[in-house]
Amino acid sequence: MLSLLGLFFIVLVSYIVVRVASVALEITGLAEEVANFQALSAFTGTGFTTQETESALSNPTRRNIIKTVIIVGNAGLTTAVASLILTFMGNETTTNFLHFIALILGMILIFLIVSSRHTYLALKKIIYKFLSNYDSLQVHDYHELLGLGKGFVISRIIIDCDSWMLNQELKDLKLDREGTLILSIEKQDQGKRVFHGAPNGKTRIEASDVITCYGRPEAIKSLSERQSGYIGDKSHEEQCNKLKAVEVLVEDVA
């Protein structure tokens, strides 16, 4: 009977471990359903080959969480199997039958408890409150959020004396029409590099500025190579037209 009680305890602890891991993954930016699946997959060692898994493993914080769950899961499953064997080994048929009935009833009771939405929300609230104190978990996968590798890139451009952008204000460049955003600008100021995050439209582009851009690879490449004058203006219009064509295609598909 002690082995049976130990088995029930292991099952409950396993559920708590999976739930803690799930909430921890949620805090790092994963959606609830994805976090639940990844935590359960890591604990059981099954179904851990999806594209979502590749995304989760690309983040070092999530990778550490999943690694810990895999280790705990292997230990927990091994202990559970051992407890199950001990429960039925060396007993009489009648005793084993009673243990079997107790096992079934106990597992049903545990299932009803852990599958309850109220239990889930209450436990999640407690775990979330506890884990939120750890700043190391407050990490978001910006590679995934920005769609890098899925048609968008972040690149840095050094402004030279022939650049199409030279001596113009950001609002006059109308880069949004190309689908390009300027995330930051580093300017030279008395021999020092000064960082300007999220520059406004009145920011003027000057020689030696280093701008960080976000957008489509072809648009960023065109912008980095674009020279002043008529040819540069024409290149700008071409990129604007390409973006319009993509938007029309998306609307048609929708």
Helices and strands as residue ranges (DSSP letters): H 2-27, H 32-44, H 51-57, H 60-88, H 93-114, H 117-131, G 135-137, H 142-145, E 153-158, H 170-173, G 175-178, E 181-189, E 192-197, E 210-215, H 217-225, H 230-253
